[in-house]
Amino acid sequence: MSEIQRFEFPGTGQPIRSVLIDGDPWFVGKDVAELLGYANPRDAIAKHVPARHRGVSRIATPFGEQEMTVIGEAGVYRLVMRSNQIQAEAFQDWLAEEVIPSIRRTGGYGKVSTFDPTDLEHVAQLARIAADQKREIEAQAQTIAELEPRAAQADHHRAADGLKAVGDFANDIKAWAKQTHNVVVTHKQVWDFLAHLKMLIRGNTVRHNHPTAHAIENDWLRTKETTFQRGDHEETSVSPRLTPKGEGYAWDRITRYIAENGHLRLERAA
């Protein structure tokens, strides 16, 4: 159980809550994300803050112990880097230059707010915080369960060596979609989506299923020539192969689309 500290960012007056964990300051993720302008704090934390920089801390409040999502210093900076808010840089400077050094040196920053049971406004605010936090924890658990396997798989693909046949990649997508979302995906849908990503050429052309110039320039795809015997002469077939970079890019885009839409069908223009 951790004792919460509450202070306000001078730039906006918004409250930030903090706890000490093993001597280091951690911050309530919802407070940081809202100050930085994220419309959906739980999604922002799940997408942008690695698991090693976030956690759940049991914090003492007037209403008993509450579980709150907290993020470390590095996690805060991850959110700052992706924020479009004008005050993001000032907020980062304030934390890095004033708040965090003070907390590490003295255990607190400035005049830390303490709970006053006679302050009805503060009591009401804490009640709202507790209710919001309970909903946030439940929703974030579901979001993290969906995002982390996908991110881990994408990292695996990016770190892989060598090239992968598109057919094998499609098999991986099919297995992931069925296991994680109970969604049926076909090979054709995977090939069509790669064309949608401007990675493959599709249609009635001699270059059907060949990599696009854009994909080759970005080192997403390469071609592999295979020579085989047909009757009394040799023929050569050309097949696309995904590079580790292209595989990671395609995996991210396809799995995100499936998670958000529940399928891999592309909408047809009317």
CORBELFEN-V762049 format. One record per run of one state. SS is the DSSP state (h for helix, s for strand, l for the rest). FROM is the first residue (numbers start at 1). LEN is the number of residues. If there is no record, write none. Layout:
<<SS & FROM & LEN> <SS & FROM & LEN>>
This chain:
<<l & 1 & 1> <s & 2 & 2> <l & 4 & 1> <s & 5 & 4> <l & 9 & 6> <s & 15 & 7> <l & 22 & 2> <s & 24 & 5> <h & 29 & 7> <l & 36 & 5> <h & 41 & 8> <l & 49 & 2> <h & 51 & 3> <s & 54 & 8> <l & 62 & 2> <s & 64 & 8> <l & 72 & 1> <h & 73 & 9> <l & 82 & 6> <h & 88 & 19> <l & 107 & 13> <h & 120 & 40> <l & 160 & 4> <s & 164 & 2> <h & 166 & 16> <l & 182 & 5> <h & 187 & 10> <l & 197 & 3> <s & 200 & 1> <l & 201 & 10> <s & 211 & 1> <l & 212 & 1> <h & 213 & 5> <l & 218 & 3> <s & 221 & 10> <l & 231 & 2> <s & 233 & 10> <l & 243 & 1> <h & 244 & 18> <l & 262 & 9>>
